[in-house]
Amino acid sequence: MKKTLIAISILLFSVNCFANESPTITKADRSANVFEPIELGKQYAALPTNPSPDKEVIEFFSFNCPSCFRFEIQNQGSQTISKALPEGVKFKRYHLEDFGPLAKDLAQAWAVANVLGIEDKASDALYNAVQKDKTIKTADDIKAVFEKLGVSNEVYDKTKDSFLVNAFMAQQADAIKEMKPDSIPMVIVNRKFFIISNQLNVTSDDAFINDYARVTAFVAGLDPHAKIEEKAHSDKK
């Protein structure tokens, strides 16, 4: 089942998620209710993985991804989802390490931002530098972005080589290896369920993001250890 999901996902969504340019969300071809009932196999589906012991939501992304830029910066997707989650559910964001130019350096920069506690500022700055201003060509350009945020090259280098950054990088790599996100942005709940974004309300950007948050919050409140009886569904994203 996993191989089928991956193959169809790549065919349907690689253009939107991995191209240099992809269209802004517009009115859906299908007629969608404002809030359709949330169903397993429709807006979300199960992965062949073991659920996490603690409730968590993980977003996989890349600063090199135009769709991620629109999702997070233009439409505030991450913030909207995070605010909608039930109390006690952790929200994490992991950067792919093998997608686009300087992927490993950008993933490491994301780890540095998390350790320094400047995730929000660094996310905006790095997205704009990569996607909007196109000023990041080398690893030194990444450090220049942090310098503008008040992080000196010395502090950046010291933090980059720290135990905490190495630990974050290891967690990030393990999550990628375990859940194998094949399109981005991708949101996975409790390491067990992924959101099927093309089944959400896409009549507008706001409707899409709000429905994304609604479905994610609903799934986050489920018992991931409960018996799963899923309807057949072949889309992943």
C-alpha positions in Angstrom: 0.0 0.0 0.0 2.8 2.4 0.9 4.5 2.0 -2.5 1.2 2.6 -4.3 0.6 5.8 -2.2 4.1 7.1 -3.0 3.8 6.4 -6.8 0.5 8.1 -7.2 1.5 11.0 -4.9 4.5 11.7 -7.0 2.5 11.6 -10.2 -0.2 13.9 -8.9 1.7 16.4 -6.8 5.3 16.7 -7.9 4.5 19.6 -10.2 2.7 21.6 -7.5 5.1 20.8 -4.7 8.5 20.5 -6.3 8.4 22.9 -9.3 10.1 26.3 -9.2 6.7 27.9 -9.8 3.3 26.5 -9.1 -0.1 28.1 -9.3 -1.7 29.9 -6.3 -4.7 28.1 -4.8 -7.8 29.0 -6.7 -11.5 28.0 -6.7 -11.8 24.3 -6.7 -13.1 22.3 -9.7 -15.3 20.5 -7.3 -18.0 22.2 -5.3 -17.0 22.0 -1.6 -19.1 22.7 1.5 -17.5 25.2 3.9 -16.9 22.3 6.4 -17.4 18.8 5.2 -17.5 15.9 7.7 -14.0 14.7 8.5 -13.5 11.1 7.5 -10.6 8.6 7.6 -9.7 7.9 4.0 -11.0 11.2 2.8 -9.2 14.2 4.5 -6.7 12.0 6.3 -5.3 8.6 6.0 -3.1 6.2 7.9 0.6 5.4 7.5 2.1 1.9 8.0 4.1 3.3 11.0 3.8 3.0 14.8 2.1 5.9 16.5 4.3 8.2 18.6 4.0 7.8 22.4 3.2 11.5 22.8 0.7 13.5 20.8 2.5 15.6 18.1 2.1 17.2 14.7 5.0 17.3 12.4 5.2 19.5 9.3 7.9 18.5 6.7 9.0 21.4 4.6 11.9 23.0 2.7 13.0 26.6 2.2 13.6 25.6 -1.4 9.9 24.7 -1.9 7.7 27.4 -3.5 4.5 25.6 -2.2 5.9 25.7 1.3 6.7 29.4 1.0 3.0 30.1 0.0 1.7 27.7 2.7 3.8 29.2 5.5 4.7 32.8 4.7 1.9 34.0 2.4 -1.0 32.1 4.1 0.4 31.5 7.6 -0.4 27.8 7.5 1.9 26.7 10.2 0.7 29.4 12.6 -2.9 28.7 11.9 -2.5 24.9 12.5 -0.4 25.4 15.6 -3.0 27.6 17.2 -5.8 25.2 16.4 -4.2 22.2 18.1 -5.6 20.7 21.3 -3.7 21.5 24.5 -0.7 19.3 25.0 -0.1 18.5 21.4 3.4 19.4 20.3 3.9 21.1 16.9 7.2 20.4 15.1 8.7 21.4 11.8 11.4 19.4 10.1 13.4 20.5 7.1 14.2 18.0 4.3 17.9 17.4 3.9 18.0 16.4 0.3 15.7 18.7 -1.6 17.1 21.6 -3.6 20.3 23.7 -3.4 22.1 23.8 -0.1 19.5 21.5 1.4 21.8 20.1 4.1 23.0 23.6 5.1 19.5 24.9 5.2 18.4 22.0 7.4 21.2 22.7 9.7 20.4 26.4 9.8 16.8 25.4 10.8 18.3 23.4 13.6 20.4 26.4 14.7 17.3 28.6 14.7 15.5 26.1 16.9 18.3 25.8 19.4 18.6 29.6 19.6 14.8 30.0 19.9 14.4 32.2 16.9 12.4 29.8 14.7 9.7 32.3 13.6 12.1 35.1 12.7 14.6 32.7 11.0 11.8 31.0 9.0 10.5 34.2 7.6 14.0 35.5 6.8 15.3 32.3 5.2 12.1 31.8 3.1 12.3 35.4 1.8 16.0 35.1 1.1 15.6 31.9 -0.9 12.2 32.4 -2.6 11.7 36.1 -2.8 15.1 37.9 -2.9 17.1 34.8 -4.1 20.2 35.9 -2.2 21.2 32.6 -0.9 23.8 31.0 -3.1 26.4 29.7 -0.6 26.6 28.6 3.0 28.0 32.0 3.9 24.9 33.6 2.6 22.9 31.6 5.1 25.1 32.9 7.9 24.5 36.5 6.5 20.8 36.0 7.1 21.4 35.1 10.7 23.7 38.0 11.1 20.9 40.4 10.2 18.8 38.7 12.9 21.5 39.5 15.4 23.4 36.2 15.4 27.1 36.8 14.7 29.1 34.4 12.6 31.0 33.3 15.7 27.8 32.4 17.6 26.3 30.7 14.5 29.4 28.5 14.0 29.6 27.6 17.7 25.9 26.8 17.8 26.1 24.8 14.6 28.7 22.5 16.1 26.9 22.1 19.4 25.4 19.0 20.9 21.9 20.4 20.8 22.1 21.1 17.0 23.5 17.6 16.4 20.7 16.1 18.4 18.0 18.1 16.5 19.6 17.1 13.2 19.4 13.4 14.3 15.8 13.7 15.3 15.0 15.4 12.0 16.8 12.8 10.0 15.1 9.9 11.9 11.7 11.4 11.4 12.3 11.8 7.6 13.6 8.2 7.4 10.6 6.9 9.4 7.8 8.7 7.7 9.3 9.2 4.2 7.5 12.4 3.2 7.3 12.3 -0.6 5.7 15.7 -1.1 5.9 19.0 0.8 4.5 20.7 2.7 3.2 17.6 4.4 1.6 17.4 7.8 1.7 14.1 9.8 -0.2 13.6 13.1 1.2 11.3 15.8 3.5 9.8 13.2 0.5 7.8 12.1 -1.9 9.9 10.0 -1.2 12.3 7.1 -3.5 15.1 5.9 -4.8 14.6 2.3 -4.7 18.3 1.3 -6.4 17.9 -2.1 -9.6 16.8 -0.2 -9.8 20.0 1.8 -11.8 23.1 1.0 -9.8 24.8 -1.7 -12.3 27.5 -2.7 -9.9 30.1 -1.4 -6.5 30.3 0.3 -8.2 31.2 3.7 -10.7 28.3 3.4 -7.9 25.9 2.6 -5.7 26.9 5.5 -8.6 27.0 7.9 -9.8 23.5 6.8 -6.3 22.2 7.1 -6.1 23.4 10.7 -9.6 22.0 11.4 -8.7 18.6 10.1 -5.3 18.5 11.8 -6.8 19.5 15.1 -9.5 16.8 14.8 -6.9 14.1 14.0 -4.6 15.2 16.7 -7.4 14.6 19.2 -7.9 11.0 18.1 -6.4 7.9 19.8 -3.6 6.8 17.5 -3.6 3.4 19.0 -7.3 2.7 18.3 -8.2 0.1 15.6 -8.1 1.7 12.2 -10.7 0.8 9.6 -9.8 2.9 6.6 -11.7 3.3 3.4 -9.6 2.7 0.3 -7.8 5.9 -0.7 -4.8 6.2 -3.1 -3.9 9.9 -2.7 -1.1 11.1 -0.5 -0.4 14.7 0.2 
